[in-house]
Amino acid sequence: MTDSEEDYFVFGYDEDFEPASAYTPGGFCPIRLGCTLGSPPRYRVLAKLGHGSFSTVWMAHDRVRHQNVALKIVEARRTSKSQEMEILQRLKAPRANVVQLLDVFEHISPNGIHQVLVMELLRPLHYTRWEFRPKFVRTVLRQIIEGLEFIHSRGIAHGDLHPGNVGATMPEIVPLSVKEVWDCAGRPQTLAVVHSSGDLNMNSYPPYLCETIDMEEFLLRQVAVTGVAQRPLSIRILDLGDAYIVNESSSPKCITPMGYWSPEVAFAQIALGDENAPWDQRSDIWSLAVCVRVIYFAAYLFLLRNLFSFVRDDLLHEMMMYCGEVPDAWCQYVRSNLFPQGASP
């Protein structure tokens, strides 16, 4: 998707919303607040929880179980390729620190067939920084470590472990009625989807885009509206869309944010230009260590100018200075690119 494609929409691109141009044949599923999904219709959409490169995530009310859940709706072109359902089924276990799959079905939209994963409702930790007082931090880290250990014990590599993919359960929200959820959520922020040409088939697009709900504000309102106090944190690792089953399939392209790359991933992508280099559970362990530092010390492992955008050689240089010994495969690149001519590492 390019900026020029987004320019075809009257209101343009707003970073608070997913790009409207993602709603094309093979792309995202157009969703309206209040619509009901499932066969027979069962899950009523209440609010948007987030979006990624390949899916949107919504809070919905399960009219059968009378509880609130999360719906991850995968883009059509990725539905047939996704292993996430199989992986989540392998990870179903009581009291596991991994997001739990409750149901799965397919939904047909003008853009194709979409896999819909119904999961327990979580809130991302990066929306609730007030929780990271000292008495919480060790509990949070222990549960993250136990969650990754469980994932690995089931023969799975996560591949995208960072604090944004760690959440906490919301047992206080699960039993709320539809009215109570909307009372707590407040008026939704939306952006009308209007194509400038006027002759486009608009069935592929929703009538509006929804801003992600502010879960911290939601929880504060929830206490005021329902009087239900928040409970102790129960942590879950989430977003296994790019995970894979070790020894049964090859690793997909690594999408971990650059600051969480393991050295072997960093060298392959930066020095060799190989974006499809293999990675495995050991890469997860490196990412876990960076997560621990970020959460415990509120500081990144490396002194990066910007976690998601900086001179790529900086990362290799920082890794080398931090870890000491350089693998033989790195030596020529290090001498040629990371040190002045004639200097030695």
ABEGO torsion letter per residue (X at the ends): XBAAAAAABAAEBBAABBBAAABBBGBBBBBBBGBBBEOBBABBBABBAEBBAABBBBBBBBAAAGBBBBBBBBBAAAAAABAAAAAAAAABBBGBABBBBABBBBBBBAAEBBBBBBBBBBBBAAABAAABBAAAAAAAAAAAAAAAAAAAAAGBBAGABBAAABBBBBAAAAABBAAAAAAAAEBBBBBBBBBAAGABBAAABBABBBBBBBAAAAAAAAAAAAGBBBBBBBBBBBGAAABBBBGABBBBBBABBAAABBAAAAAAAAAAGBAABBBBAAAAAAAAAAAAAAAAAGBBABBBABAABBBAAAAAAAAAAAAEBBBAAAAAAAAAAABBBGBBX
